[in-house]
């Protein structure tokens, strides 16, 4: 068995911490981040065999960041048959190479278990609540659909897409808080939208994966979503009228098998607290400003329009997603 560095999270984080200024000098197959993080082998189709739980009732909301995934999980969490999980304040659950599975591998007297079995815990917790489906979201999980659907073959995926011009503007706002170079900001924002949506389109013909355009969300579109995930009721519980209800989702169970990982995770998040605060602020602003409203007509300048039109990959993707003829 070959063990790659991405299969051992501590080694990956150690590399990042030792070489914080490391930059990719070549455009690679990337996904799920603004700094062009390479796509890892474990994320792709062809991951290890599925666990004993086949993913029935599991729902994954994915898509490029700033496309509206938070809006969608907020709505689905109001459905009487669905229980939502997330372990971050912005309602995210990011899949790792050891999130799902039945492996009993132990290290350091049980302090680390590389297969956490979160899927089974989500399923059991959902059933105890008298519900039939559970849902998690993270834009970056669009990079991990191979792993997710191999491990949980009966799961359902909702891919949220949004006009690249609006996503570009939203990502630029986030990047401008930490960068000053407009050209670099434009490059990173545009590449993120291209990379994430290209990964999603690899699954367009899979019947388990449903593509939804954020601009077209309506009662009819919600019926299509609910039919895709297989719930019986077509109505939502009444809550606060605002999109962001302020309700924290239930966090994944924390047992001894994830205790050491949790401590390491908290340490790394502390090291990156400033970026995380900025990200959460941008996410909240996105929801408050209603992601279904288009901005690019008024805010995209002529230089940025040329940037879009001169990039064949961008234009092809805009056509594939239905934003250009």
Buried (B, 14 or more C-beta within 10 A) or exposed (E): EEEEEBBBBEEBBEEBEEEEEEEEEEEEEBBBBBEBBBBBBBBBEEBBEBBEBBBBBBBBBBBBBBBBBBBBBBBBBBBEBBBBBBBBBBBBBBBBBBBBBBBEEEEEEEBBBBBBBBBBBBBBBBEEEEBBBBBBBBBBBBBBBBBBBBBBEBBBBBBBBBBBBBBBBBBBBBBEEEEEEEEEBBBBBBBBBBBBBBBBBBBEEEEBBBBBBBBEBEEEEBEEBBEBBBBEEEEBEEEEEEBBEEEEBBEBBEEEBBBBBEEBBEEBEEBEEEBBEBBEBBBBEBBEEEBBEBBBEEEBEEEBEEBBEEBEEBBEBBEBBEBBE
